[in-house]
Amino acid sequence: MAQKTNKSYSKRLRITKTGKMLSRKAGKDHFNAKKSRAKQLRGKRAVQFAMKNKNIGDFLPFK
């Protein structure tokens, strides 16, 4: 039986045209008042997300 796609997680990923997966850094939603503005904006950047090909199908709606 095939596994279901983890929809909540798949919405947090973005796939580029070349096939790279990007996701947001964790822990950037609150407790930002003390941080400098530059540090806050750096937290918004997406980072490349490494995942083995075997596991990609569990998180994405397509294969």
MOPAC internal coordinates of N, CA, C and O (Angstrom, degrees):
PM7 1SCF
backbone

  N    0.0000 0     0.00 0     0.00 0    0    0    0
  C    1.4460 1     0.00 0     0.00 0    1    0    0
  C    1.5364 1   109.69 1     0.00 0    2    1    0
  O    1.2310 1   120.47 1   -45.47 1    3    2    1
  N    1.3030 1   116.71 1   134.53 1    3    2    1
  C    1.4675 1   121.12 1  -178.99 1    5    3    2
  C    1.5261 1   110.36 1   -74.76 1    6    5    3
  O    1.2310 1   121.88 1   -32.32 1    7    6    5
  N    1.3237 1   114.00 1   147.68 1    7    6    5
  C    1.4618 1   118.31 1   178.12 1    9    7    6
  C    1.5104 1   110.32 1   -79.72 1   10    9    7
  O    1.2310 1   121.45 1   -27.98 1   11   10    9
  N    1.3225 1   114.83 1   152.02 1   11   10    9
  C    1.4618 1   119.72 1   176.82 1   13   11   10
  C    1.5214 1   109.55 1   -78.94 1   14   13   11
  O    1.2310 1   120.82 1   -27.20 1   15   14   13
  N    1.3252 1   116.04 1   152.80 1   15   14   13
  C    1.4526 1   121.60 1   175.62 1   17   15   14
  C    1.5167 1   109.04 1   -74.35 1   18   17   15
  O    1.2310 1   120.62 1   -43.79 1   19   18   17
  N    1.3153 1   116.42 1   136.21 1   19   18   17
  C    1.4572 1   121.35 1   175.15 1   21   19   18
  C    1.5317 1   107.21 1   -79.01 1   22   21   19
  O    1.2310 1   120.30 1   -86.10 1   23   22   21
  N    1.3267 1   117.03 1    93.90 1   23   22   21
  C    1.4730 1   122.31 1  -171.81 1   25   23   22
  C    1.5210 1   112.45 1   -64.24 1   26   25   23
  O    1.2310 1   120.06 1   139.48 1   27   26   25
  N    1.3356 1   117.49 1   -40.52 1   27   26   25
  C    1.4643 1   119.18 1  -177.24 1   29   27   26
  C    1.5201 1   110.38 1   -62.81 1   30   29   27
  O    1.2310 1   120.37 1   142.88 1   31   30   29
  N    1.3209 1   116.89 1   -37.12 1   31   30   29
  C    1.4507 1   119.53 1  -179.42 1   33   31   30
  C    1.5102 1   111.75 1   -79.26 1   34   33   31
  O    1.2310 1   119.96 1   144.43 1   35   34   33
  N    1.3203 1   117.68 1   -35.57 1   35   34   33
  C    1.4639 1   120.09 1  -178.21 1   37   35   34
  C    1.5219 1   111.15 1   -64.81 1   38   37   35
  O    1.2310 1   119.84 1   153.86 1   39   38   37
  N    1.3295 1   117.91 1   -26.14 1   39   38   37
  C    1.4659 1   120.71 1   178.56 1   41   39   38
  C    1.5231 1   112.04 1   -74.02 1   42   41   39
  O    1.2310 1   120.42 1   162.61 1   43   42   41
  N    1.3304 1   116.80 1   -17.39 1   43   42   41
  C    1.4646 1   120.80 1  -179.36 1   45   43   42
  C    1.5173 1   112.28 1   -89.88 1   46   45   43
  O    1.2310 1   119.97 1   171.81 1   47   46   45
  N    1.3129 1   117.67 1    -8.19 1   47   46   45
  C    1.4610 1   121.84 1  -179.89 1   49   47   46
  C    1.5142 1   110.73 1  -100.76 1   50   49   47
  O    1.2310 1   121.14 1   -28.03 1   51   50   49
  N    1.3241 1   115.43 1   151.97 1   51   50   49
  C    1.4542 1   120.59 1   175.38 1   53   51   50
  C    1.5193 1   106.68 1  -130.91 1   54   53   51
  O    1.2310 1   120.47 1   -46.34 1   55   54   53
  N    1.3065 1   116.71 1   133.66 1   55   54   53
  C    1.4550 1   121.95 1  -179.14 1   57   55   54
  C    1.5232 1   108.45 1  -103.67 1   58   57   55
  O    1.2310 1   120.43 1   -51.90 1   59   58   57
  N    1.3264 1   116.78 1   128.10 1   59   58   57
  C    1.4570 1   120.56 1   178.89 1   61   59   58
  C    1.5243 1   109.39 1   -82.90 1   62   61   59
  O    1.2310 1   121.18 1    -7.42 1   63   62   61
  N    1.3267 1   115.35 1   172.58 1   63   62   61
  C    1.4594 1   120.65 1  -179.06 1   65   63   62
  C    1.5264 1   111.23 1   -63.97 1   66   65   63
  O    1.2310 1   120.61 1   148.21 1   67   66   65
  N    1.3263 1   116.45 1   -31.79 1   67   66   65
  C    1.4631 1   119.86 1  -179.55 1   69   67   66
  C    1.5210 1   112.69 1   -84.98 1   70   69   67
  O    1.2310 1   119.87 1   176.95 1   71   70   69
  N    1.3366 1   117.86 1    -3.05 1   71   70   69
  C    1.4585 1   120.73 1   175.55 1   73   71   70
  C    1.5178 1   115.08 1   100.40 1   74   73   71
  O    1.2310 1   119.64 1  -177.09 1   75   74   73
  N    1.3354 1   118.30 1     2.91 1   75   74   73
  C    1.4548 1   120.32 1   177.61 1   77   75   74
  C    1.5258 1   109.14 1   -74.20 1   78   77   75
  O    1.2310 1   120.54 1   -31.68 1   79   78   77
  N    1.3195 1   116.56 1   148.32 1   79   78   77
  C    1.4640 1   121.28 1   176.25 1   81   79   78
  C    1.5246 1   108.52 1  -104.06 1   82   81   79
  O    1.2310 1   120.75 1   -49.11 1   83   82   81
  N    1.3234 1   116.17 1   130.89 1   83   82   81
  C    1.4541 1   121.80 1   179.18 1   85   83   82
  C    1.5217 1   108.97 1  -117.73 1   86   85   83
  O    1.2310 1   121.10 1   -36.85 1   87   86   85
  N    1.3396 1   115.50 1   143.15 1   87   86   85
  C    1.4538 1   120.11 1   175.23 1   89   87   86
  C    1.5215 1   108.31 1  -143.36 1   90   89   87
  O    1.2310 1   120.64 1   -18.63 1   91   90   89
  N    1.3142 1   116.38 1   161.37 1   91   90   89
  C    1.4586 1   121.26 1   177.40 1   93   91   90
  C    1.5127 1   110.69 1   -77.02 1   94   93   91
  O    1.2310 1   120.68 1   -27.62 1   95   94   93
  N    1.3256 1   116.31 1   152.38 1   95   94   93
  C    1.4539 1   120.24 1   174.21 1   97   95   94
  C    1.5216 1   108.90 1   -69.22 1   98   97   95
  O    1.2310 1   120.56 1   -31.33 1   99   98   97
  N    1.3018 1   116.53 1   148.67 1   99   98   97
  C    1.4579 1   121.40 1  -179.55 1  101   99   98
  C    1.5289 1   110.81 1   -79.76 1  102  101   99
  O    1.2310 1   120.52 1   -25.73 1  103  102  101
  N    1.3228 1   116.60 1   154.27 1  103  102  101
  C    1.4608 1   121.92 1   171.88 1  105  103  102
  C    1.5089 1   114.97 1    76.98 1  106  105  103
  O    1.2310 1   119.28 1  -148.28 1  107  106  105
  N    1.3177 1   118.97 1    31.72 1  107  106  105
  C    1.4596 1   121.13 1  -176.86 1  109  107  106
  C    1.5313 1   112.37 1  -115.70 1  110  109  107
  O    1.2310 1   119.57 1  -166.95 1  111  110  109
  N    1.3229 1   118.42 1    13.05 1  111  110  109
  C    1.4608 1   120.21 1  -175.16 1  113  111  110
  C    1.5257 1   113.70 1   -85.79 1  114  113  111
  O    1.2310 1   119.97 1   143.47 1  115  114  113
  N    1.3296 1   117.66 1   -36.53 1  115  114  113
  C    1.4615 1   118.66 1  -179.66 1  117  115  114
  C    1.5182 1   109.10 1  -145.37 1  118  117  115
  O    1.2310 1   120.46 1    -1.75 1  119  118  117
  N    1.3425 1   116.73 1   178.25 1  119  118  117
  C    1.4676 1   124.34 1  -171.85 1  121  119  118
  C    1.5194 1   110.48 1    65.08 1  122  121  119
  O    1.2310 1   120.23 1  -140.59 1  123  122  121
  N    1.3273 1   117.18 1    39.41 1  123  122  121
  C    1.4571 1   121.18 1  -179.54 1  125  123  122
  C    1.5197 1   113.20 1  -104.66 1  126  125  123
  O    1.2310 1   119.71 1   177.24 1  127  126  125
  N    1.3411 1   118.17 1    -2.76 1  127  126  125
  C    1.4575 1   120.39 1  -174.09 1  129  127  126
  C    1.5285 1   112.10 1   -63.43 1  130  129  127
  O    1.2310 1   120.00 1   145.58 1  131  130  129
  N    1.3126 1   117.60 1   -34.42 1  131  130  129
  C    1.4606 1   120.67 1  -177.59 1  133  131  130
  C    1.5287 1   112.00 1   -78.12 1  134  133  131
  O    1.2310 1   120.31 1   158.94 1  135  134  133
  N    1.3045 1   117.01 1   -21.06 1  135  134  133
  C    1.4575 1   120.41 1  -174.84 1  137  135  134
  C    1.5205 1   111.19 1   -78.49 1  138  137  135
  O    1.2310 1   121.33 1   -29.68 1  139  138  137
  N    1.3294 1   115.06 1   150.32 1  139  138  137
  C    1.4630 1   119.11 1   176.87 1  141  139  138
  C    1.5202 1   109.04 1   -67.93 1  142  141  139
  O    1.2310 1   120.74 1   -20.77 1  143  142  141
  N    1.3159 1   116.18 1   159.23 1  143  142  141
  C    1.4683 1   120.82 1  -177.77 1  145  143  142
  C    1.5313 1   110.29 1   -62.03 1  146  145  143
  O    1.2310 1   120.67 1   141.41 1  147  146  145
  N    1.3225 1   116.32 1   -38.59 1  147  146  145
  C    1.4648 1   119.61 1  -179.88 1  149  147  146
  C    1.5217 1   110.76 1   -62.43 1  150  149  147
  O    1.2310 1   120.51 1   140.20 1  151  150  149
  N    1.3276 1   116.63 1   -39.80 1  151  150  149
  C    1.4577 1   120.47 1   179.85 1  153  151  150
  C    1.5237 1   111.01 1   -68.84 1  154  153  151
  O    1.2310 1   120.44 1   143.80 1  155  154  153
  N    1.3263 1   116.76 1   -36.20 1  155  154  153
  C    1.4655 1   120.49 1   177.52 1  157  155  154
  C    1.5239 1   110.56 1   -64.06 1  158  157  155
  O    1.2310 1   120.47 1   136.50 1  159  158  157
  N    1.3288 1   116.70 1   -43.50 1  159  158  157
  C    1.4573 1   120.50 1  -178.29 1  161  159  158
  C    1.5234 1   111.90 1   -69.90 1  162  161  159
  O    1.2310 1   120.22 1   146.98 1  163  162  161
  N    1.3286 1   117.18 1   -33.02 1  163  162  161
  C    1.4640 1   119.95 1   175.67 1  165  163  162
  C    1.5268 1   110.95 1   -62.72 1  166  165  163
  O    1.2310 1   120.37 1   149.28 1  167  166  165
  N    1.3219 1   116.91 1   -30.72 1  167  166  165
  C    1.4590 1   120.86 1   179.60 1  169  167  166
  C    1.5112 1   113.19 1   -70.80 1  170  169  167
  O    1.2310 1   119.81 1   161.54 1  171  170  169
  N    1.3196 1   117.97 1   -18.46 1  171  170  169
  C    1.4675 1   120.94 1   179.69 1  173  171  170
  C    1.5171 1   112.62 1   -79.33 1  174  173  171
  O    1.2310 1   120.49 1   159.96 1  175  174  173
  N    1.3303 1   116.67 1   -20.04 1  175  174  173
  C    1.4630 1   120.53 1  -177.74 1  177  175  174
  C    1.5166 1   110.89 1   -64.43 1  178  177  175
  O    1.2310 1   121.10 1   -36.48 1  179  178  177
  N    1.2935 1   115.51 1   143.52 1  179  178  177
  C    1.4579 1   120.19 1   176.15 1  181  179  178
  C    1.5239 1   109.15 1   -82.39 1  182  181  179
  O    1.2310 1   120.72 1   -33.56 1  183  182  181
  N    1.3025 1   116.23 1   146.44 1  183  182  181
  C    1.4519 1   121.24 1   177.89 1  185  183  182
  C    1.5225 1   108.57 1  -115.75 1  186  185  183
  O    1.2310 1   121.26 1   -28.13 1  187  186  185
  N    1.3250 1   115.20 1   151.87 1  187  186  185
  C    1.4625 1   118.96 1   179.40 1  189  187  186
  C    1.5152 1   108.56 1   -69.83 1  190  189  187
  O    1.2310 1   121.28 1   -41.06 1  191  190  189
  N    1.2953 1   115.16 1   138.94 1  191  190  189
  C    1.4481 1   122.63 1  -173.09 1  193  191  190
  C    1.5169 1   108.28 1  -112.82 1  194  193  191
  O    1.2310 1   120.53 1   -61.73 1  195  194  193
  N    1.3138 1   116.59 1   118.27 1  195  194  193
  C    1.4610 1   120.33 1  -178.57 1  197  195  194
  C    1.5211 1   109.48 1   -91.53 1  198  197  195
  O    1.2310 1   121.16 1   -50.03 1  199  198  197
  N    1.3149 1   115.38 1   129.97 1  199  198  197
  C    1.4551 1   120.48 1   177.77 1  201  199  198
  C    1.5196 1   107.80 1  -148.46 1  202  201  199
  O    1.2310 1   120.89 1   -37.68 1  203  202  201
  N    1.3148 1   115.91 1   142.32 1  203  202  201
  C    1.4550 1   119.74 1   178.58 1  205  203  202
  C    1.5193 1   109.52 1   -70.27 1  206  205  203
  O    1.2310 1   120.74 1   -33.48 1  207  206  205
  N    1.3232 1   116.18 1   146.52 1  207  206  205
  C    1.4589 1   121.06 1  -179.17 1  209  207  206
  C    1.5188 1   111.81 1   -56.89 1  210  209  207
  O    1.2310 1   120.26 1   147.89 1  211  210  209
  N    1.3157 1   117.10 1   -32.11 1  211  210  209
  C    1.4566 1   121.51 1  -179.47 1  213  211  210
  C    1.5248 1   111.41 1   -61.72 1  214  213  211
  O    1.2310 1   120.25 1   144.85 1  215  214  213
  N    1.3358 1   117.12 1   -35.15 1  215  214  213
  C    1.4646 1   121.88 1  -175.11 1  217  215  214
  C    1.5198 1   113.83 1   -90.98 1  218  217  215
  O    1.2310 1   119.60 1   166.72 1  219  218  217
  N    1.3141 1   118.37 1   -13.28 1  219  218  217
  C    1.4634 1   121.02 1  -175.24 1  221  219  218
  C    1.5240 1   111.27 1   -60.11 1  222  221  219
  O    1.2310 1   119.96 1   140.00 1  223  222  221
  N    1.3085 1   117.68 1   -40.00 1  223  222  221
  C    1.4614 1   121.46 1  -177.91 1  225  223  222
  C    1.5167 1   113.62 1   -62.43 1  226  225  223
  O    1.2310 1   119.88 1   156.65 1  227  226  225
  N    1.3280 1   117.84 1   -23.35 1  227  226  225
  C    1.4638 1   120.56 1  -179.97 1  229  227  226
  C    1.5252 1   111.89 1   -73.87 1  230  229  227
  O    1.2310 1   120.21 1   158.64 1  231  230  229
  N    1.3267 1   117.20 1   -21.36 1  231  230  229
  C    1.4511 1   120.36 1  -173.20 1  233  231  230
  C    1.5207 1   114.08 1  -114.12 1  234  233  231
  O    1.2310 1   119.56 1   167.70 1  235  234  233
  N    1.3194 1   118.44 1   -12.30 1  235  234  233
  C    1.4550 1   120.96 1  -177.35 1  237  235  234
  C    1.5127 1   110.74 1  -115.97 1  238  237  235
  O    1.2310 1   120.26 1   -33.43 1  239  238  237
  N    1.3308 1   117.10 1   146.57 1  239  238  237
  C    1.4588 1   120.21 1  -177.85 1  241  239  238
  C    1.5271 1   113.74 1   -74.71 1  242  241  239
  O    1.2310 1   119.41 1   174.14 1  243  242  241
  N    1.3148 1   118.74 1    -5.86 1  243  242  241
  C    1.4574 1   121.29 1   178.63 1  245  243  242
  C    1.5174 1   108.25 1  -129.65 1  246  245  243
  O    1.2310 1   120.53 1   -16.10 1  247  246  245
  N    1.3127 1   116.60 1   163.90 1  247  246  245
  C    1.4762 1   119.63 1  -179.59 1  249  247  246
  C    1.5047 1   110.81 1  -121.85 1  250  249  247
  O    1.2310 1   120.10 1   180.00 1  251  250  249

